[in-house]
Amino acid sequence: MVTGNLLIVIFLLSLAALFFAILKLKIEPFLALVSVALVTALVIGMPLNEVASTVTTGFGNTLTGVGILIGLGVIFGQFLGASGAVEKIAQSVLKVFGVKRSPAGLALTGTAVSIPVFFDAAFVILSGLIRSLSSKTGITVVSFVTALGVGLIVSHNMIAPTPGPLVVAENTGAELGLFILYGIIVAIPATLVGGYLYGMLIGKRMKHSGDMEEIAVDPADQPKKEIGTGLSFFMLALPIVLILANTVSKLLLPDTSISSFFGFVGEKNVALLISVFAALFLLRPYISIPYSRLYSEAINSAGIIILITGAGGAFGAVINKSGIGDYLIQTMQSWSIPVLLLAFIFSQILRASLGSATVALVTTSSILGPMAVDLGVSPILLGLAICAGGIGLSLPNDSGFWVVSRFGKLTVPQTLQAWTLGGFIAGLTALATVFVLSLFSGILPGL
């Protein structure tokens, strides 16, 4: 197989080919992703008998994690929307934060939710709020998509017990409690700058394809009666609370029957399935649309999202197997730059090239983590710099890119400008905050 600098060249060319196919040739992203993945595998010299299996395995492994989740999430969202629950929650957000700061409210909500809930699940669950808030405030959908997506990905990368930061804390030898505390401190400005401020800026400069859509609402489809605020928040929080209970029980009551129980009902797919059935019965008095129609519309929407997300995973699997990660590790270890900046760059490049924030965090921390003491840097600061590098530069080889694109109704260029660049700005903000914290080394606990 191809090695050395040519690997990076092929990776960049494969991205260029993908953008050309989608943007210029107008090929459906699912077809473009699968085709580019196959061609890339051939160009890097992967054995012919492994090409198809690598692509299909990458597709399948991605859908193992998010396939059922997306389907259930779309159905759950249909029920929340048809019952009026989404509208009620949106009204509550507006009351607390006001119209002008409502994207900040959604961003911080995403940051809190994504601590116990995986990014994909949280985005699917909360995405129903985007159009409702946009229609009520007049603020573009793009601003809300950026705010929500960045808020979610920041805490997904910065705050344990999400798997990536948890492994980083372990590999660097950082005290977990303090690592969580400083992770929250770093996450808040990163969310507000990359999600809220940048989201408002890019929203003013970008026209969203759905902003001016006038959706004809059949009076017969209006909720039968107004749903209560308490029930609306209960339904939205139900899958989140179940997943959080799983996380907490594992930390506080490991290897017990209680943790086993919550490990089952709090598994993200099971938690969302339970929530769908709860919505099926609890929201019935408020829904006037026939259930058969709700199911049909949800399945139609979920189908293409599932295909594109799986194809993004297939493309990422090919890039991952090419060995580009190992090559980047060998190259960067010889760079003479400040260790916190090196940790950030290392993690950021792996994030962009491999398409997985968690893999980038685990790989970087496994190499630099044991060297923290020898490098003369606080394990917490080193870990936070690594986590900051995993936030931005989500590209089409990342399945999350397509979740944001499809659920946010963004084109590929819009997704790159709003989500990819917004995340990068949030990551830089997180790194800057880490450097500020480093000024207080020896003063603040653990630093």
PLY file of the C-alpha trace (Angstrom):
ply
format ascii 1.0
element vertex 447
property float x
property float y
property float z
element edge 446
property int vertex1
property int vertex2
end_header
0.00 0.00 0.00
0.98 3.64 -0.47
3.04 5.17 2.35
4.59 8.51 3.30
3.54 11.94 2.10
1.61 10.43 -0.79
-0.97 9.22 1.73
-1.79 12.81 2.67
-1.94 13.83 -0.99
-4.39 11.01 -1.75
-6.52 11.96 1.25
-6.76 15.59 0.10
-7.51 14.52 -3.48
-10.24 12.17 -2.27
-11.91 15.05 -0.41
-11.61 17.24 -3.51
-13.17 14.49 -5.64
-16.01 14.10 -3.15
-16.79 17.82 -3.14
-16.61 17.93 -6.94
-18.99 15.00 -7.31
-21.55 16.44 -4.89
-21.32 20.14 -5.71
-20.53 20.21 -9.43
-21.82 16.92 -10.78
-24.83 17.00 -8.42
-24.41 13.34 -7.51
-26.41 12.19 -4.49
-24.06 12.25 -1.44
-24.71 8.58 -0.68
-23.55 7.51 -4.16
-20.65 9.96 -4.11
-19.38 8.78 -0.72
-19.50 5.09 -1.59
-17.88 5.66 -4.99
-15.07 7.86 -3.64
-14.46 5.37 -0.82
-14.03 2.53 -3.32
-11.77 4.54 -5.64
-9.65 5.81 -2.72
-9.16 2.26 -1.46
-7.93 1.22 -4.91
-5.60 4.22 -5.27
-3.87 3.65 -1.92
-3.11 0.10 -3.02
-5.47 -1.80 -0.75
-5.67 -5.49 -1.82
-8.62 -6.01 -4.15
-10.13 -8.68 -1.94
-10.25 -6.20 0.97
-11.68 -3.16 -0.81
-15.37 -4.06 -0.79
-15.26 -5.60 2.67
-13.59 -2.49 4.14
-16.26 -0.23 2.68
-19.17 -2.44 3.73
-17.70 -3.04 7.20
-17.21 0.69 7.72
-20.80 1.27 6.58
-22.14 -1.43 8.89
-20.06 -0.46 11.92
-21.28 3.12 11.66
-24.92 2.08 11.48
-24.40 -0.30 14.39
-23.95 2.80 16.51
-26.45 5.20 14.95
-28.76 3.34 12.53
-31.51 2.37 14.98
-30.91 5.60 16.85
-31.64 7.75 13.81
-34.81 5.83 12.96
-36.15 6.03 16.52
-35.04 9.64 16.87
-36.96 10.74 13.79
-40.11 8.93 14.99
-39.71 10.45 18.46
-39.31 13.90 16.92
-42.46 13.40 14.84
-44.49 12.69 17.97
-43.04 15.68 19.84
-43.75 17.95 16.89
-47.28 16.71 16.22
-48.27 17.05 19.88
-47.05 20.63 20.16
-44.34 19.71 22.69
-41.54 21.21 20.58
-43.42 24.49 20.32
-43.96 24.58 24.06
-40.26 23.92 24.80
-39.24 26.59 22.30
-41.50 29.10 24.07
-39.81 28.25 27.38
-36.31 28.76 25.94
-37.39 32.14 24.61
-38.76 33.17 28.01
-35.48 32.36 29.76
-32.96 33.70 27.23
-35.01 36.13 25.17
-35.24 36.31 21.40
-31.77 37.70 20.69
-29.96 35.21 22.94
-32.07 32.16 22.14
-29.24 30.54 20.09
-27.01 30.90 23.16
-29.69 29.12 25.18
-29.83 26.28 22.66
-26.01 26.06 22.55
-25.68 25.82 26.32
-28.56 23.33 26.42
-26.63 21.21 23.93
-23.48 21.48 26.02
-25.30 20.21 29.09
-27.17 17.44 27.27
-24.11 16.05 25.49
-22.31 15.28 28.75
-24.35 12.11 29.34
-25.72 11.67 25.80
-23.71 10.85 22.68
-23.49 13.58 20.05
-25.61 11.82 17.42
-28.39 10.96 19.88
-28.46 14.44 21.38
-28.55 16.19 17.99
-31.38 13.96 16.80
-33.36 14.53 20.00
-32.92 18.32 20.09
-32.99 19.10 16.36
-36.77 19.49 16.44
-36.30 22.71 18.39
-34.34 24.38 15.58
-37.13 25.16 13.12
-39.56 26.05 15.90
-37.15 28.56 17.47
-36.25 29.96 14.07
-39.87 30.56 13.11
-40.61 32.22 16.45
-37.55 34.49 16.53
-36.87 35.23 12.87
-33.26 34.14 13.43
-32.00 31.92 10.61
-31.96 28.15 10.96
-28.20 28.24 10.27
-27.54 30.08 13.52
-29.47 27.52 15.54
-27.89 24.52 13.77
-24.42 25.95 14.46
-25.27 26.74 18.07
-26.71 23.30 18.77
-24.08 21.31 16.85
-21.11 23.16 18.35
-22.57 23.09 21.85
-22.98 19.32 21.59
-19.57 18.55 20.09
-17.71 20.75 22.61
-18.94 18.85 25.65
-18.69 15.57 23.74
-14.95 16.23 23.50
-14.23 18.22 26.66
-16.31 16.86 29.53
-16.10 13.34 30.98
-17.78 10.87 31.42
-18.12 11.00 27.62
-15.77 8.20 26.46
-13.18 10.37 24.68
-12.41 12.75 27.58
-12.66 9.86 30.03
-9.90 7.96 28.21
-7.82 11.13 27.91
-8.01 11.65 31.69
-6.96 8.05 32.23
-4.07 8.15 29.74
-2.69 11.44 31.06
-3.06 10.44 34.70
-5.29 13.46 35.43
-7.52 13.41 38.51
-10.98 12.80 37.05
-12.96 15.16 39.26
-10.70 18.12 38.53
-10.53 17.15 34.86
-14.33 17.35 34.66
-14.36 20.70 36.48
-11.75 22.31 34.23
-13.38 20.69 31.19
-16.61 22.53 32.00
-14.68 25.79 32.49
-13.06 25.40 29.06
-16.27 24.22 27.36
-18.42 27.25 28.20
-16.41 29.96 26.35
-15.75 27.54 23.48
-19.50 26.96 23.10
-20.41 30.63 23.29
-17.73 31.76 20.83
-17.90 28.94 18.28
-21.59 28.12 18.65
-23.40 31.31 19.58
-21.26 34.25 18.38
-19.98 32.58 15.21
-23.41 31.03 14.63
-25.05 34.45 14.68
-22.37 35.83 12.35
-22.56 33.05 9.77
-26.34 33.02 9.99
-26.47 36.63 8.80
-24.24 35.83 5.83
-25.81 32.57 4.70
-29.24 31.95 3.25
-30.77 28.71 4.44
-32.77 26.82 1.84
-35.66 26.34 4.24
-35.84 29.84 5.72
-38.53 31.11 3.38
-40.50 27.89 3.06
-44.17 28.38 3.77
-45.48 25.12 5.12
-49.20 24.73 4.63
-50.71 23.49 7.87
-53.97 21.62 7.67
-56.20 22.75 10.56
-57.04 19.10 11.08
-53.35 18.47 11.88
-53.24 20.94 14.75
-52.87 19.38 18.23
-56.24 18.38 19.69
-55.51 20.48 22.78
-52.58 22.45 24.19
-49.93 20.31 25.84
-48.51 21.34 29.20
-45.00 22.67 29.67
-44.19 20.02 32.28
-45.19 17.11 30.04
-43.30 18.64 27.09
-40.05 18.84 29.04
-40.63 15.42 30.57
-40.89 13.83 27.14
-37.78 15.62 25.84
-35.82 14.75 28.99
-36.93 11.11 29.23
-34.29 9.56 26.92
-31.64 11.92 28.28
-32.42 11.00 31.90
-32.41 7.28 31.10
-29.01 7.54 29.41
-27.69 9.68 32.27
-28.94 7.11 34.81
-26.89 4.49 32.98
-23.76 6.63 33.25
-24.27 7.55 36.91
-25.08 4.00 38.01
-21.88 2.72 36.41
-19.85 5.33 38.28
-21.54 5.02 41.67
-22.77 1.43 41.73
-20.52 -0.61 39.42
-21.15 -4.34 38.99
-24.51 -4.30 40.77
-28.00 -5.31 39.70
-28.96 -1.62 39.67
-26.19 -0.72 37.24
-27.12 -3.74 35.11
-30.75 -2.60 34.99
-29.90 0.97 34.06
-27.22 -0.32 31.72
-30.04 -1.92 29.73
-32.77 0.74 29.89
-30.15 3.51 29.60
-28.46 2.13 26.50
-29.08 4.88 23.94
-31.14 2.77 21.52
-33.24 1.19 24.26
-33.70 4.55 26.01
-35.02 6.10 22.82
-37.27 3.10 22.11
-38.76 3.42 25.59
-39.26 7.13 24.95
-41.02 6.44 21.64
-43.50 4.11 23.35
-43.99 6.64 26.14
-44.75 9.28 23.52
-47.07 6.84 21.76
-49.33 6.66 24.81
-48.76 9.88 26.76
-49.04 12.21 23.76
-52.07 10.49 22.20
-54.56 13.02 23.64
-52.74 15.86 21.89
-52.08 14.39 18.43
-54.66 14.66 15.68
-52.53 13.32 12.81
-53.07 9.59 12.10
-50.24 7.53 13.54
-49.80 5.67 10.26
-48.96 8.95 8.55
-46.52 9.94 11.30
-44.70 6.61 10.94
-44.60 6.87 7.14
-43.19 10.41 7.15
-40.59 9.49 9.78
-39.38 6.40 7.94
-39.12 8.31 4.66
-37.03 11.00 6.36
-34.82 8.55 8.25
-34.00 6.38 5.23
-31.76 8.77 3.33
-30.14 10.02 6.55
-29.20 6.47 7.51
-27.76 5.74 4.05
-25.65 8.90 3.94
-24.43 8.51 7.52
-23.37 4.91 6.86
-21.61 5.94 3.65
-19.70 8.60 5.57
-18.54 5.87 7.93
-17.46 3.74 4.97
-15.32 6.57 3.60
-13.81 7.12 7.04
-13.00 3.41 7.38
-11.01 3.45 4.14
-9.01 6.50 5.25
-8.42 4.95 8.65
-7.14 1.67 7.19
-4.79 3.52 4.84
-2.40 4.14 7.75
-2.52 7.91 7.53
-2.94 8.13 11.32
0.25 6.17 12.02
2.16 8.24 9.49
1.00 11.51 11.03
2.05 10.29 14.48
5.58 9.50 13.30
5.86 12.84 11.49
4.58 15.07 14.29
6.70 13.56 17.05
9.74 15.32 15.56
8.13 18.79 15.61
9.74 21.30 17.99
6.76 23.32 19.24
5.16 23.96 22.69
3.72 20.74 24.01
0.16 22.06 24.53
0.06 23.35 20.96
1.56 20.10 19.70
-1.13 18.12 21.53
-3.84 20.29 19.97
-2.44 20.05 16.44
-1.84 16.33 16.75
-5.42 15.70 17.87
-6.88 18.15 15.33
-5.13 16.59 12.34
-6.15 13.09 13.39
-9.71 14.34 13.89
-9.82 15.73 10.35
-8.08 12.82 8.66
-9.73 9.90 10.47
-13.20 11.40 10.86
-13.57 10.39 14.51
-13.11 12.71 17.47
-12.96 9.82 19.91
-10.27 8.00 17.92
-8.26 11.23 17.70
-8.46 11.77 21.47
-7.62 8.18 22.33
-4.70 8.00 19.87
-3.16 11.32 20.87
-3.51 10.76 24.62
-2.08 7.24 24.41
1.11 8.68 22.91
1.54 11.99 24.75
-0.27 11.11 27.98
2.46 8.97 29.58
4.98 11.70 28.72
3.16 14.47 30.66
5.53 14.49 33.64
8.67 14.28 31.46
7.36 17.11 29.31
6.95 19.29 32.39
3.27 20.02 31.84
0.20 19.47 33.99
-1.62 16.25 33.00
-4.90 18.17 33.18
-3.72 20.93 30.84
-2.23 18.40 28.43
-5.47 16.41 28.43
-7.60 19.50 27.86
-5.41 20.59 24.92
-5.85 17.14 23.38
-9.61 17.36 23.90
-9.73 20.84 22.33
-8.08 19.45 19.19
-10.87 16.92 18.71
-13.64 19.51 18.48
-13.34 21.08 15.03
-12.73 20.25 11.39
-15.46 17.65 10.99
-15.29 16.65 7.32
-17.38 14.35 5.10
-15.41 11.32 6.38
-17.15 11.92 9.74
-20.65 10.45 10.06
-21.53 13.37 12.36
-21.01 15.75 9.42
-23.91 14.11 7.61
-26.13 13.98 10.68
-25.77 17.76 11.03
-26.19 18.31 7.30
-29.32 16.20 6.93
-31.11 17.02 10.16
-30.13 20.69 9.86
-31.23 20.78 6.19
-27.88 22.28 5.17
-26.10 21.85 1.87
-22.52 20.57 1.91
-20.98 24.07 1.54
-23.28 25.37 4.27
-22.33 22.50 6.57
-18.63 23.22 6.01
-19.08 26.91 6.80
-21.41 26.54 9.76
-20.53 23.22 11.40
-16.94 22.49 10.34
-15.61 26.03 10.73
-17.76 26.74 13.78
-16.31 23.71 15.51
-12.78 24.76 14.53
-13.33 28.20 16.07
-14.70 26.56 19.22
-11.61 24.33 19.36
-9.27 27.32 19.06
-11.21 29.09 21.80
-10.89 26.02 24.01
-7.13 25.94 23.37
-6.82 29.65 24.20
-8.67 29.01 27.47
-6.27 26.17 28.27
-3.32 28.53 27.75
-5.00 31.06 30.06
-5.38 28.36 32.70
-1.70 27.46 32.26
-0.83 30.96 33.49
-2.18 29.89 36.88
-0.18 26.66 37.12
0.80 26.09 40.72
-1.99 28.37 41.92
-5.17 26.56 40.87
-5.70 23.02 42.22
-4.31 20.30 39.96
-2.55 22.68 37.57
0 1
1 2
2 3
3 4
4 5
5 6
6 7
7 8
8 9
9 10
10 11
11 12
12 13
13 14
14 15
15 16
16 17
17 18
18 19
19 20
20 21
21 22
22 23
23 24
24 25
25 26
26 27
27 28
28 29
29 30
30 31
31 32
32 33
33 34
34 35
35 36
36 37
37 38
38 39
39 40
40 41
41 42
42 43
43 44
44 45
45 46
46 47
47 48
48 49
49 50
50 51
51 52
52 53
53 54
54 55
55 56
56 57
57 58
58 59
59 60
60 61
61 62
62 63
63 64
64 65
65 66
66 67
67 68
68 69
69 70
70 71
71 72
72 73
73 74
74 75
75 76
76 77
77 78
78 79
79 80
80 81
81 82
82 83
83 84
84 85
85 86
86 87
87 88
88 89
89 90
90 91
91 92
92 93
93 94
94 95
95 96
96 97
97 98
98 99
99 100
100 101
101 102
102 103
103 104
104 105
105 106
106 107
107 108
108 109
109 110
110 111
111 112
112 113
113 114
114 115
115 116
116 117
117 118
118 119
119 120
120 121
121 122
122 123
123 124
124 125
125 126
126 127
127 128
128 129
129 130
130 131
131 132
132 133
133 134
134 135
135 136
136 137
137 138
138 139
139 140
140 141
141 142
142 143
143 144
144 145
145 146
146 147
147 148
148 149
149 150
150 151
151 152
152 153
153 154
154 155
155 156
156 157
157 158
158 159
159 160
160 161
161 162
162 163
163 164
164 165
165 166
166 167
167 168
168 169
169 170
170 171
171 172
172 173
173 174
174 175
175 176
176 177
177 178
178 179
179 180
180 181
181 182
182 183
183 184
184 185
185 186
186 187
187 188
188 189
189 190
190 191
191 192
192 193
193 194
194 195
195 196
196 197
197 198
198 199
199 200
200 201
201 202
202 203
203 204
204 205
205 206
206 207
207 208
208 209
209 210
210 211
211 212
212 213
213 214
214 215
215 216
216 217
217 218
218 219
219 220
220 221
221 222
222 223
223 224
224 225
225 226
226 227
227 228
228 229
229 230
230 231
231 232
232 233
233 234
234 235
235 236
236 237
237 238
238 239
239 240
240 241
241 242
242 243
243 244
244 245
245 246
246 247
247 248
248 249
249 250
250 251
251 252
252 253
253 254
254 255
255 256
256 257
257 258
258 259
259 260
260 261
261 262
262 263
263 264
264 265
265 266
266 267
267 268
268 269
269 270
270 271
271 272
272 273
273 274
274 275
275 276
276 277
277 278
278 279
279 280
280 281
281 282
282 283
283 284
284 285
285 286
286 287
287 288
288 289
289 290
290 291
291 292
292 293
293 294
294 295
295 296
296 297
297 298
298 299
299 300
300 301
301 302
302 303
303 304
304 305
305 306
306 307
307 308
308 309
309 310
310 311
311 312
312 313
313 314
314 315
315 316
316 317
317 318
318 319
319 320
320 321
321 322
322 323
323 324
324 325
325 326
326 327
327 328
328 329
329 330
330 331
331 332
332 333
333 334
334 335
335 336
336 337
337 338
338 339
339 340
340 341
341 342
342 343
343 344
344 345
345 346
346 347
347 348
348 349
349 350
350 351
351 352
352 353
353 354
354 355
355 356
356 357
357 358
358 359
359 360
360 361
361 362
362 363
363 364
364 365
365 366
366 367
367 368
368 369
369 370
370 371
371 372
372 373
373 374
374 375
375 376
376 377
377 378
378 379
379 380
380 381
381 382
382 383
383 384
384 385
385 386
386 387
387 388
388 389
389 390
390 391
391 392
392 393
393 394
394 395
395 396
396 397
397 398
398 399
399 400
400 401
401 402
402 403
403 404
404 405
405 406
406 407
407 408
408 409
409 410
410 411
411 412
412 413
413 414
414 415
415 416
416 417
417 418
418 419
419 420
420 421
421 422
422 423
423 424
424 425
425 426
426 427
427 428
428 429
429 430
430 431
431 432
432 433
433 434
434 435
435 436
436 437
437 438
438 439
439 440
440 441
441 442
442 443
443 444
444 445
445 446
